[in-house]
Structure formats: structure tokens, C-alpha cells
Amino acid sequence: MDRALCQQFLAGNVADPFSVLGARPSRRGRESGILFRAFLPGALSAEALTADGRTIVLEPQLESDDPQPGLFEAFYQGDHEFVPYRLKADFGDGRRTTFYDSYSFGPVLGEMDLFLWNQGNHYQIYHKLGAHVVKHQGVWGVHFAVWAPSARKVSFVGDRNFWDGRRLPMRPRGSSGVWELFVPHCSHGDLYKYEITTKAGELLIKADPMGFFMEERPKTASIVFDLGVFPWQDQSWLEYRSKTNFLTQPMSIYELHLGSWRRHSDGSWLNYRELADDLVPYLVDLGFNWLEIMPVAEHPFDASWGYQVSGYYAVTSRYGGPDDFRYFVDKLHQAGIGLIIDWVPAHFPRDSFALEWFDGTHLYEHADPRQGAHSDWGTLVFNYGRNEVKNFLVANALFFVDVYHVDALRVDAVASMLYLDYSRSEGEWIPNKYGGRENLEALEMIKTLNTKLYEFFPGAYTIAEESTAFPAVSRPVHLGGLGFMFKWNMGWMHDMLDFMSKDPIYRRYNMERLTFALLYAFHENFCLPLSHDEVVYGKRSLWDKMPGDYWQKCANLRLLLGYMFAEPGKKLLFMGGEFGQVYEWDHNNQLDWDLLERAEHQGLLEFTKALNRLYLSEPALYQLDYDWRGFEWVDFRDVDSTVVSFIRRGINPDDCLFFVFNFTPVPRLNYRLGAPNEGYWCEILNSDSAVFGGGNLGLGGGRQTEPIASHGRAQSFNLTLPPLGFLVLKR
């Protein structure tokens, strides 16, 4: 045997274990044959069993100067092909096991896969890297592959090899930085990690960056999961999605945190299947046609709500497994409800078992903290300029749409990706190559993501949570934009909540908060959010933000929700807002469902249903969301009365709605407003209806216009406006 090579191997200094282990042509003097070599720590004896029934006894190499036992070899004379073969080993105590030798199998990954990965263009890399149950060279097992270009050695460790990094070192694939190994007998459900030996000799134990499943926290091992075939029943939904332009469709989005919507009586979480069975009927009853869930990817810390991701390709095991989540998605789609997931490519946590310092270098993050650290969140920033990192993120987004049939991704913290000086003082950031503050590599990654998503999955889309005035966020890439379909209107949310939280006596002095958003409403494709961020950490619930007594809080909350549904843009409401959750959101507890025993909160729930019914049935409220022709002010100058009125229009001229809002607790009698057209205008929604907990003040059915000029219009009508209420009229 080549003693020097074997001793280097035993010392962990051989990069490619296949240069030592396995079976290969060899010569002993003038004789040619096959050299078998196996490393079996703790074994007393070993044999190689070939497919044609031969038994080849392997001799232990145990001379006194060997550093450790466990290396066996045999020379078999003749010209034979014995791949793959099995090993039979005696570990004492009656333990004799027979298994296929991983080192008798050839590579699985092709050169094109490695080339595309290094180029950053392998958009289905999740079919190649990670853990995959496959049949290789006629034998079932699991193929493991991981990217660790600066590692000196990478080993598979798991239940199958007693978590011993000596037993199954992986094969390096040239300069690609990828290490792979086919492990026969390994199967669905097995726990595993990678043991990485750095260039400095440090041992790192890492979860699989592309593992599909992980143990429930606080445990951190990856779990082999065969995604295989799921019995999807959402084909009609996917066909509808592929043919639909959602810019011109109604989108009423219910935002949800999976762990705190509802819980079992003992405080434990509902699983994905239980959530689906309870949530889908609830959404259908309320009329929401989209669901957005806070991040579903695996994360170790509950209080991060999922925004500090450790397993980008693994759905969190808190609520079940990948097939349970697919059941959840399937049930939504069968009910005609689309799914948006929050996706977090802006940063990742410093957990030692995950992406940080992955192969003993700053592999996924920047080395310079001026580029690679978020001081606000204590997290790390992805190195978007590295081809493989960009590929990792773009493919991750496509993975959820492909494998889990997710319809859209709301991309978190986009502003922090766009600007190199985001939340940094002078001297704490590095300008781009042109001397500017824009993160050019992140911009390129975002554009690639959006372009490829629309290319591969027509009808799927992205939403940007972007809090600055960066131009053309929701415009196509080929027209100079970033390519998002929608953008959250954070300015509208902050202004609206600031306005509504004021005592009505002071609202007259802050009307610009109410009306300013219409100056820029058509610059982007906006979604109007009342999101989780505004009802936590001392910001108080929507209910508690509203001024006044119990009745006034109800009325003000109806005003807030009604104004959101009336303005141009898609709608988003965080869970609990639909019935007036009193206390601010706590991720450790379920919503206060007992509130629905009170008539006021039941009335708010009925009001939310009515808003959704109106919204979904009236094209004027969604067809021209992003066209100035769909909105027209009637009057926004009546500061003294704090009343505003406007018209919403659809493509058909007959699709026209008239809105008037009274933001004070004073009823307005004989209030004259110019009418869009002559005729009888029906009161189709009154927020002061007794059904919703109001006082039933309003029009009592409708009004006929009169030929009295008002607000620049030939026709007008005399209205009775309820206190802290609004009316919707239709001719």
C-alpha cells in the first residue's frame, strides 16, 4: 500500500477520499488487478462482496507505527469491474453489518451543473445541491452535495455514521467548490450535517444550506426529506394564475403569523394541516382572497418571527413537515385564495450552525463589516456580488414557487439591500465603484430574480417592502425598473395611522396626512398595508390607536378600514384588525378570540365582511388602481368639517362609486356635494349601520340628484353624514 498517502488520509490531510478509498485498477509487481480499500473505524474484520457473488477478504493495516486502526485493503488479481460492491464488517459484540460502500460509486453531479452554479445561472440548483433520495448505479440512497470552496475537507455526519466525521469524507469536484457523496442505505428522515475542516484546521459542524427540512428548535440538524410527488389538487388555480394580470384584479390580503393566529387550549401551535382546516373557511367567510404569511423558512429564534433565517430551503418544522405545508397551500388554492410568503434575502443571523463563516471564510457574507454586517439587527449581509450567493438566493425564491406552489413573495427590507449606507454613519460604509451609495450587486440580484420568476412562472409575482423613494421599484426591468409587481406604501400607512390616532378635534389641522398619498399614488403599483409592524413593540393595536370611548374606537376603526378599501391600491390587513384586537400583537399568544362575544367586535367582523363583499363585487375599486382615471376628488378642502369625498371609476363608465367620509363625531346634516352624474344614487354601504354597531344615521336608502351646481358639477345631492362614518353611493 502507499503508506504515505494512507497516513495522510488517516491524519485528515487528503482532500479527495476517493484517491485512497474504494476499488481501482492497480498492479502488484507484474500482476494487474483491483485494489480494494475501506476505512472502518472500530471494525475487527471486513470483506468486500461483489455483485457476482465473490467474497474478497480485506486485511487490516495495523502495523505498530500506524496512527489508528480501521484501514482495510485487499488486492484482487485479474481484470474485473466490481462497482458497486458491498462491505461486510464485524464490529464485535455480534455486530456484523453489510452495506454498500459509498466509495464504490461514481459522481452524481454533471459538469454542466457545476459550471452553471459557478456562473450563477443554475436556477434549479435545489435539484442538485442539498440532500436528494436517488437511485444511483442501481442502488437507492441519498446524494449529498454542498458548496464549501475554501474547506480543506468536508464530511457527511449523521445517524448513519455515528456523527463521526472520519467515516464518510466527501468528494471535491475540482475548482467548483462543491463537495458531494452518494450514501447508500441513507433514506428519508435521516438526520445529518456537514463536518467542515477549514484551511486553518478548525472543525465546523454545519446544517445543510439547501436542506429541505430541519429539526425543531433548539435542535439544528438537517433532515433528509424526499419531496417526491405530492397529490396536488390546485391545477385550476395554477391555470387561472398563469393567465391573470393581478394589477387589474381585486386583492384583499390577510396577513398572518402562523404561530399566533390560533392555538390549542394548552397553548401549543396548530400544525399546517390544522391551520388550513380552520383558516381557509374563516378567510372564505370574511371574503379575503389572498393570504400573506410571515416567513415560513426555518429560523431558530421565535421572537424573530421568521425574519432571521437559518434554513432558506426548509419550511419551519414548528408546524409540521414539507408535505404538511403543501397541504396548507393546496387547501388555500382549492378555495380560490392565493398565497404570499415573506422572503428575507436582505440578511441572515450569526448562528454558528448555519451560514456564517460557513467554510472557514466569509463565504455567504462580506468580510468587511462595512459591507457585511447589519448593526441594527445584529445580522450579516449577503455578498450579492458572488455568483453562487446570488444563485443561492434567486433559486431559493423560485424553489418556493416551484416546489410549494407559492404564488408571490413579499421581499422584506428591500431598502436595506438597495443602499450601501443604509442605517450607517459616515465612514461606516463603502461606496460602489462609481462612488455612489447604491448597492449595484443587490440591484442586479433583484432584477435577475424578478425577471426569472416571471419567465418561469407566469402569474407569480413579487412585492417590495421598500420604505424610500427609490425610483421605479414596481416597473418592469426592461423599462429601467426593479421588476417588482407591487410595492408596499409605507408612507401611506404611517400618515394614515398618524391621522387616525389624533383626537378628531385636531384632525382638521392634519388633513395633509390624509390626502398626501394621492399626490404619488400612481407613481408605483402600491399595496396599502396595515401590517404587523404597526401593532407591536409598544405601537399598540389598531383598536388601541383609535381615540375616544369604546363606541368611538369602533367607529374610527371602521373609518380607517373603509378608507383603505376606498383608496387606489391593493389591500392588506394584519390578523386581528378585522375584529378589533384590543391588545397589541404578541407572537407567544393567540388572538383574543373571546372579544367576539362582545357585540362591538362582532359588528367590526361583520363590517370587514361587508367591505370585502363590496370590494370584490365592484370593478371601480380595482380595475384602474394604477391609472389616474380611476380616482377623482370631489372635495378635500372642507377642513373645518373634516369631510372628504371622491369618486372611484372602473373601465366601464357605469362602474362608478361615490365615497364621502366624516372624520369627526359630529353628524353633518344637509351636507351638499357635487354628484358625478344625474340620477338616483343608492346607499350601498353605511359604516354607521346598526349591523356594524353604529347608530343607523344616513340616507335611509339613497338620494336623487338635484340640478344645483356644486363643486364644479351641474348636479348635486343633499346628504346626511353619520358621525365618524362614511357612505358609499352607486347610481
HELIX and SHEET records of a PDB file:
HELIX    1   1 ARG A    3  LEU A   10  1                                   8    
HELIX    2   2 PRO A   17  SER A   19  5                                   3    
HELIX    3   3 SER A  102  SER A  104  5                                   3    
HELIX    4   4 GLU A  111  GLN A  119  1                                   9    
HELIX    5   5 ILE A  125  HIS A  127  5                                   3    
HELIX    6   6 ASP A  159  ASN A  161  5                                   3    
HELIX    7   7 GLY A  174  SER A  176  5                                   3    
HELIX    8   8 GLN A  235  SER A  242  1                                   8    
HELIX    9   9 PHE A  246  THR A  248  5                                   3    
HELIX   10  10 TYR A  272  LEU A  286  1                                  15    
HELIX   11  11 ASP A  302  SER A  304  5                                   3    
HELIX   12  12 SER A  317  TYR A  319  5                                   3    
HELIX   13  13 PRO A  322  GLN A  334  1                                  13    
HELIX   14  14 PRO A  369  GLY A  372  1                                   4    
HELIX   15  15 ASN A  387  VAL A  403  1                                  17    
HELIX   16  16 VAL A  414  LEU A  418  1                                   5    
HELIX   17  17 LEU A  440  PHE A  456  1                                  17    
HELIX   18  18 VAL A  477  LEU A  479  5                                   3    
HELIX   19  19 MET A  490  MET A  500  1                                  11    
HELIX   20  20 PRO A  504  ARG A  507  1                                   4    
HELIX   21  21 ARG A  508  ASN A  510  5                                   3    
HELIX   22  22 MET A  511  THR A  515  1                                   5    
HELIX   23  23 PHE A  516  LEU A  519  5                                   4    
HELIX   24  24 HIS A  532  GLU A  534  5                                   3    
HELIX   25  25 LEU A  542  LYS A  545  1                                   4    
HELIX   26  26 TYR A  550  ALA A  566  1                                  17    
HELIX   27  27 TRP A  593  GLU A  597  5                                   5    
HELIX   28  28 ALA A  599  SER A  617  1                                  19    
HELIX   29  29 PRO A  619  LEU A  621  5                                   3    
HELIX   30  30 TRP A  628  GLY A  630  5                                   3    
HELIX   31  31 ALA A  690  PHE A  692  5                                   3    
SHEET    1   A 7 GLY A  22  ARG A  28  0                                        
SHEET    2   A 7 GLU A  31  PHE A  39 -1                                        
SHEET    3   A 7 LEU A  71  GLN A  77 -1                                        
SHEET    4   A 7 THR A  55  PRO A  60 -1                                        
SHEET    5   A 7 SER A  45  LEU A  49 -1                                        
SHEET    6   A 7 ARG A  86  ASP A  90 -1                                        
SHEET    7   A 7 ARG A  96  TYR A 100 -1                                        
SHEET    1   B 4 GLY A 130  HIS A 136  0                                        
SHEET    2   B 4 VAL A 139  TRP A 147 -1                                        
SHEET    3   B 4 VAL A 178  PRO A 184 -1                                        
SHEET    4   B 4 ARG A 171  PRO A 172 -1                                        
SHEET    1   C 3 LYS A 153  GLY A 158  0                                        
SHEET    2   C 3 LEU A 191  THR A 197 -1                                        
SHEET    3   C 3 LEU A 203  LYS A 206 -1                                        
SHEET    1   D 3 LYS A 153  GLY A 158  0                                        
SHEET    2   D 3 LEU A 191  THR A 197 -1                                        
SHEET    3   D 3 SER A 222  ILE A 223 -1                                        
SHEET    1   E 9 SER A 252  LEU A 256  0                                        
SHEET    2   E 9 TRP A 290  ILE A 293  1                                        
SHEET    3   E 9 GLY A 338  TRP A 343  1                                        
SHEET    4   E 9 ALA A 408  VAL A 411  1                                        
SHEET    5   E 9 TYR A 461  ALA A 464  1                                        
SHEET    6   E 9 PHE A 486  TRP A 488  1                                        
SHEET    7   E 9 PHE A 526  LEU A 530  1                                        
SHEET    8   E 9 LYS A 570  PHE A 574  1                                        
SHEET    9   E 9 SER A 252  LEU A 256  1                                        
SHEET    1   F 2 ALA A 297  GLU A 298  0                                        
SHEET    2   F 2 GLY A 311  VAL A 315 -1                                        
SHEET    1   G 2 ALA A 373  HIS A 374  0                                        
SHEET    2   G 2 THR A 379  LEU A 380 -1                                        
SHEET    1   H 6 PHE A 631  ASP A 638  0                                        
SHEET    2   H 6 VAL A 643  ARG A 649 -1                                        
SHEET    3   H 6 CYS A 656  ASN A 662 -1                                        
SHEET    4   H 6 GLY A 725  LYS A 730 -1                                        
SHEET    5   H 6 TYR A 680  ASN A 686 -1                                        
SHEET    6   H 6 GLY A 702  GLN A 704 -1                                        
SHEET    1   I 2 ARG A 668  GLY A 674  0                                        
SHEET    2   I 2 SER A 716  LEU A 721 -1                                        
END                                                                             
